[in-house]
Amino acid sequence: MAAKLCFAAASLIALFAHAHGAFLSAAVPTYEVDVSHILTTLAALDSKGLDDKELEDVEASIQDLVSKDKDPVTKFAVKQLSDFMSKTLIPNRMKRQQQDQEQLDAKMAELNQCDVEEKAKRDAMHHSRLTTAKQHKEDYQDSMASYGACVEELDSKALLKDAYCHSIDEKKVCHCHDVMLKHFGPRNENCKSYPPIAAENQKCCDTYAEHEKHHAACVNAHLDATYASKQHRIIMGNLCDVYGKCYDEKLEAYKVVEKRMKLRDSHRAWGAVFRIECLIAAFETGKVSKSRAMACKEKREDHQGIVFQTIPTKDRCYPEIQA
């Protein structure tokens, strides 16, 4: 880009020098118009940027130029500067700014795509694992809800069992109850040779068997919740590690590009560019007065440079199921 600008500047300088000689031979004013220095300085805006002193100098030179009468030499010089600004320098800078904005936005998009949910939209395997983790979380929540309700009901069944079995050892008397055999098997006991439960113990054994069956359901609900929690931790632990590594790497890459783009954006010096453009435009109606030149210096062009987005905060990714 800088090479193109320098080439354009050199071409204009050569053209101006040729025209300058022709105009001087026609008996026009003979003051020196150093447009070559102005063009070279403007070309440097894209190659290395200009410091405050250099910007002030080139603005002052252009102000001096447009403050002269509209003789042929000055008119030609200003016309070449106007063309250079409107056809080369400003369009090229606008194009480069757009390219820089797109590159910066692409790096921000890469950073945002590290998010666990965002990554699942693009990665089928990641989506499958995240879906499985969410299912385990739902299973855990359902199992814990069942466990809570189960334990609450178990207390009342325990009270009822104790009320009917206060005078006997229910574990010995009731281990061959039909409900016990159905849910737990004989438990190494020969129930075929065991005498039937006495009528006076039937209520005790009924409530005991119901209590044991319910207790087993509570244990299973808790085991289901524990299993779901562990599976969720295994899957999400890996996904959180992937997210953390991705975020750190993409953030570092974004900061490198952001630093470079901020430097480039400052080199564009849009304020100075539009003040110069204002001075050149003002010359169309005649030499520029001090008041009009001051109005250009105070002009604030509503031009937005590169937009630097707020860097997203690193999410807290939890392998464990949060309450």
C-alpha positions as CSV (number, residue, x, y, z in Angstrom):
1,M,0.0,0.0,0.0
2,A,2.8,2.4,0.9
3,A,4.6,1.6,-2.3
4,K,1.4,2.4,-4.3
5,L,1.1,5.7,-2.5
6,C,4.7,6.6,-3.0
7,F,4.4,5.7,-6.7
8,A,1.3,7.9,-7.0
9,A,3.1,10.7,-5.2
10,A,6.1,10.4,-7.5
11,S,3.9,10.5,-10.6
12,L,2.1,13.6,-9.4
13,I,5.4,15.3,-8.5
14,A,6.8,14.6,-12.0
15,L,3.5,15.9,-13.6
16,F,3.5,19.0,-11.4
17,A,7.2,19.8,-12.2
18,H,6.4,19.6,-15.9
19,A,3.4,21.8,-15.5
20,H,5.2,24.2,-13.2
21,G,7.7,24.9,-15.8
22,A,5.1,25.6,-18.4
23,F,3.2,27.9,-16.2
24,L,6.3,29.9,-15.2
25,S,7.1,30.5,-18.9
26,A,3.6,32.0,-19.2
27,A,4.6,34.8,-16.9
28,V,2.6,33.7,-13.8
29,P,3.9,34.4,-10.2
30,T,7.2,32.8,-9.5
31,Y,7.0,31.8,-5.8
32,E,8.1,28.3,-4.9
33,V,5.4,25.8,-4.4
34,D,6.9,22.7,-2.7
35,V,4.1,20.3,-3.5
36,S,6.5,17.5,-3.9
37,H,7.3,17.6,-0.2
38,I,3.6,17.7,0.7
39,L,2.8,14.7,-1.5
40,T,5.7,12.7,-0.2
41,T,4.7,13.4,3.4
42,L,1.1,12.4,2.7
43,A,2.3,9.2,1.2
44,A,4.2,8.4,4.4
45,L,0.9,8.4,6.3
46,D,0.3,4.8,5.3
47,S,3.8,3.6,5.3
48,K,4.9,4.6,8.8
49,G,2.5,7.1,10.1
50,L,3.5,10.7,11.1
51,D,4.3,12.1,14.5
52,D,2.5,15.2,15.7
53,K,5.2,17.6,14.5
54,E,5.1,16.1,10.9
55,L,1.3,16.4,10.8
56,E,1.4,20.0,11.9
57,D,4.1,20.8,9.3
58,V,2.2,19.2,6.4
59,E,-1.1,20.9,7.5
60,A,0.7,24.2,7.7
61,S,2.3,23.7,4.2
62,I,-1.1,23.0,2.7
63,Q,-2.7,25.9,4.5
64,D,0.1,28.2,3.1
65,L,-0.6,26.8,-0.3
66,V,-4.4,27.4,-0.3
67,S,-3.9,30.8,1.2
68,K,-2.3,32.0,-2.1
69,D,-4.2,33.6,-5.0
70,K,-5.7,31.2,-7.5
71,D,-3.0,31.6,-10.1
72,P,-2.4,28.7,-12.5
73,V,0.5,27.2,-10.6
74,T,-1.4,27.1,-7.3
75,K,-4.6,25.9,-8.9
76,F,-2.8,23.1,-10.5
77,A,-0.9,22.1,-7.3
78,V,-4.1,22.1,-5.3
79,K,-5.9,20.1,-8.0
80,Q,-3.3,17.5,-7.8
81,L,-3.4,17.4,-4.0
82,S,-7.2,17.1,-4.2
83,D,-7.1,14.2,-6.6
84,F,-4.4,12.5,-4.6
85,M,-6.5,12.8,-1.4
86,S,-9.9,11.8,-2.9
87,K,-8.8,9.2,-5.4
88,T,-5.8,7.6,-3.7
89,L,-5.0,8.3,0.0
90,I,-8.5,8.4,1.5
91,P,-10.0,5.4,-0.5
92,N,-6.9,3.3,0.3
93,R,-7.0,4.1,3.9
94,M,-10.7,3.3,4.1
95,K,-10.1,0.0,2.4
96,R,-7.2,-0.9,4.7
97,Q,-9.3,0.1,7.7
98,Q,-12.1,-2.2,6.6
99,Q,-9.6,-5.0,6.1
100,D,-8.2,-4.5,9.6
101,Q,-11.7,-4.4,11.1
102,E,-12.6,-7.7,9.4
103,Q,-9.4,-9.3,10.6
104,L,-9.9,-8.0,14.2
105,D,-13.6,-9.1,14.2
106,A,-12.5,-12.6,12.9
107,K,-10.2,-13.0,15.9
108,M,-12.9,-11.9,18.2
109,A,-15.3,-14.4,16.7
110,E,-12.7,-17.2,17.2
111,L,-12.5,-16.2,20.9
112,N,-16.2,-16.2,21.3
113,Q,-16.5,-19.6,19.6
114,C,-14.4,-21.1,22.4
115,D,-17.6,-21.0,24.5
116,V,-18.8,-24.5,25.3
117,E,-22.3,-23.9,23.8
118,E,-20.9,-22.1,20.8
119,K,-18.4,-24.9,20.0
120,A,-21.3,-27.4,20.2
121,K,-23.0,-25.6,17.3
122,R,-20.0,-26.4,15.0
123,D,-18.6,-29.7,16.4
124,A,-20.8,-32.8,16.2
125,M,-18.7,-34.7,18.7
126,H,-18.6,-31.8,21.1
127,H,-22.4,-31.4,20.7
128,S,-22.9,-35.1,21.5
129,R,-20.8,-35.0,24.6
130,L,-22.4,-31.8,25.8
131,T,-25.9,-33.3,25.2
132,T,-24.9,-36.4,27.2
133,A,-23.5,-34.2,30.1
134,K,-26.8,-32.3,30.2
135,Q,-28.8,-35.6,30.3
136,H,-26.7,-36.8,33.2
137,K,-27.4,-33.5,34.9
138,E,-31.1,-34.0,34.4
139,D,-30.9,-37.6,35.6
140,Y,-29.0,-36.4,38.7
141,Q,-31.6,-33.8,39.5
142,D,-34.5,-36.2,38.9
143,S,-32.8,-38.9,41.1
144,M,-32.0,-36.5,43.9
145,A,-35.7,-35.3,43.8
146,S,-36.8,-38.9,44.0
147,Y,-34.3,-39.6,46.8
148,G,-35.5,-36.6,48.8
149,A,-39.2,-37.6,48.5
150,C,-38.2,-41.2,49.2
151,V,-36.4,-40.5,52.4
152,E,-39.2,-38.3,53.6
153,E,-41.7,-41.1,53.1
154,L,-39.3,-43.7,54.6
155,D,-39.4,-42.0,58.0
156,S,-43.2,-42.5,58.2
157,K,-42.8,-46.2,57.2
158,A,-40.1,-46.7,59.8
159,L,-42.4,-45.3,62.5
160,L,-45.2,-47.6,61.4
161,K,-42.8,-50.7,61.3
162,D,-41.5,-49.9,64.8
163,A,-45.1,-49.6,66.1
164,Y,-46.0,-53.2,64.9
165,C,-42.6,-54.8,65.5
166,H,-41.6,-53.4,68.9
167,S,-41.8,-56.9,70.6
168,I,-40.1,-59.1,68.0
169,D,-36.9,-59.3,65.9
170,E,-38.4,-58.5,62.5
171,K,-35.3,-59.4,60.6
172,K,-35.4,-63.0,61.7
173,V,-39.1,-63.4,61.7
174,C,-40.0,-61.7,58.5
175,H,-37.1,-62.4,56.1
176,C,-39.1,-64.9,54.1
177,H,-42.1,-62.6,53.6
178,D,-43.4,-62.8,50.0
179,V,-42.5,-59.1,49.3
180,M,-39.0,-59.7,50.7
181,L,-38.5,-62.8,48.5
182,K,-39.8,-61.0,45.5
183,H,-37.5,-58.0,45.8
184,F,-34.4,-59.4,47.6
185,G,-34.5,-63.2,47.2
186,P,-34.0,-65.7,50.0
187,R,-30.7,-64.0,51.2
188,N,-29.0,-67.3,51.8
189,E,-32.0,-68.6,53.8
190,N,-34.0,-71.8,53.1
191,C,-37.4,-70.3,53.1
192,K,-39.0,-73.5,51.9
193,S,-38.3,-75.2,55.2
194,Y,-39.2,-72.1,57.2
195,P,-42.5,-72.1,59.0
196,P,-45.2,-69.6,57.8
197,I,-45.4,-66.2,59.4
198,A,-47.7,-66.4,62.5
199,A,-50.9,-64.4,62.3
200,E,-49.9,-62.2,65.2
201,N,-46.7,-61.2,63.4
202,Q,-48.3,-60.6,60.0
203,K,-48.8,-56.8,60.4
204,C,-45.2,-56.5,61.6
205,C,-43.8,-58.4,58.6
206,D,-46.0,-56.5,56.2
207,T,-44.8,-53.1,57.4
208,Y,-41.2,-54.4,57.7
209,A,-41.2,-55.7,54.1
210,E,-42.7,-52.5,52.8
211,H,-40.1,-50.5,54.7
212,E,-37.2,-52.6,53.3
213,K,-38.6,-52.3,49.8
214,H,-38.9,-48.5,50.1
215,H,-35.4,-48.2,51.7
216,A,-34.0,-50.1,48.7
217,A,-35.7,-47.7,46.4
218,C,-34.1,-44.8,48.3
219,V,-30.7,-46.3,48.0
220,N,-31.1,-46.9,44.3
221,A,-32.2,-43.3,43.8
222,H,-29.1,-42.1,45.6
223,L,-26.9,-44.5,43.6
224,D,-28.4,-43.2,40.3
225,A,-27.8,-39.6,41.4
226,T,-24.2,-40.5,42.3
227,Y,-23.6,-42.2,39.0
228,A,-25.1,-39.3,37.0
229,S,-23.0,-36.8,39.0
230,K,-19.7,-38.7,38.3
231,Q,-20.5,-39.1,34.6
232,H,-21.3,-35.4,34.3
233,R,-18.0,-34.5,36.1
234,I,-16.0,-36.8,33.7
235,I,-17.5,-35.3,30.6
236,M,-17.6,-31.7,31.7
237,G,-14.2,-31.8,33.2
238,N,-12.8,-32.5,29.7
239,L,-15.0,-29.9,28.0
240,C,-14.0,-27.3,30.6
241,D,-10.3,-28.1,29.9
242,V,-10.8,-27.7,26.2
243,Y,-12.7,-24.4,26.7
244,G,-10.0,-23.0,29.0
245,K,-7.2,-23.9,26.7
246,C,-9.1,-22.5,23.7
247,Y,-9.9,-19.2,25.5
248,D,-6.3,-18.6,26.6
249,E,-4.9,-19.3,23.2
250,K,-7.5,-17.3,21.2
251,L,-7.3,-14.4,23.7
252,E,-3.5,-14.2,23.3
253,A,-3.9,-14.2,19.5
254,Y,-6.6,-11.5,19.7
255,K,-4.5,-9.2,21.9
256,V,-1.6,-9.5,19.4
257,V,-3.8,-8.4,16.5
258,E,-5.6,-5.8,18.6
259,K,-2.3,-4.1,19.5
260,R,-1.2,-4.1,15.9
261,M,-4.6,-2.6,14.8
262,K,-4.5,0.1,17.4
263,L,-1.1,1.2,16.1
264,R,-2.3,1.2,12.5
265,D,-5.5,3.1,13.4
266,S,-3.5,5.8,15.2
267,H,-1.2,6.1,12.1
268,R,-4.3,6.8,9.9
269,A,-4.7,10.2,11.7
270,W,-8.2,10.7,10.3
271,G,-8.5,14.0,12.1
272,A,-5.6,15.5,10.2
273,V,-6.7,13.8,6.9
274,F,-10.1,15.4,7.0
275,R,-8.7,18.8,8.1
276,I,-6.5,18.8,5.1
277,E,-9.4,17.7,2.9
278,C,-11.4,20.7,4.3
279,L,-8.6,23.1,3.4
280,I,-8.4,21.8,-0.1
281,A,-12.2,22.0,-0.6
282,A,-12.2,25.5,0.7
283,F,-9.8,26.6,-2.0
284,E,-12.5,26.0,-4.7
285,T,-14.1,29.4,-4.0
286,G,-10.8,31.3,-3.8
287,K,-7.8,31.6,-1.6
288,V,-8.5,30.5,2.0
289,S,-8.7,33.2,4.6
290,K,-7.3,32.7,8.1
291,S,-10.8,32.4,9.5
292,R,-11.8,29.7,7.1
293,A,-8.5,27.9,7.7
294,M,-9.2,28.1,11.5
295,A,-12.7,26.6,10.9
296,C,-11.1,23.6,9.1
297,K,-8.7,23.2,12.1
298,E,-11.6,23.1,14.4
299,K,-13.6,20.7,12.2
300,R,-14.5,17.4,13.7
301,E,-15.3,14.9,11.1
302,D,-17.8,12.2,12.2
303,H,-15.7,9.3,11.1
304,Q,-15.4,6.1,13.1
305,G,-12.1,4.3,13.2
306,I,-11.7,0.7,14.0
307,V,-14.2,-0.6,16.6
308,F,-12.5,-2.5,19.4
309,Q,-15.0,-4.8,21.1
310,T,-15.0,-5.5,24.8
311,I,-13.1,-8.8,25.4
312,P,-15.5,-11.4,26.8
313,T,-14.8,-12.5,30.4
314,K,-13.6,-16.0,30.7
315,D,-16.6,-18.1,31.8
316,R,-16.4,-20.2,34.9
317,C,-16.9,-23.7,33.6
318,Y,-17.9,-26.2,36.3
319,P,-17.3,-29.9,36.0
320,E,-19.4,-30.5,39.1
321,I,-23.2,-30.2,38.9
322,Q,-24.1,-26.9,40.6
323,A,-26.9,-26.9,43.1
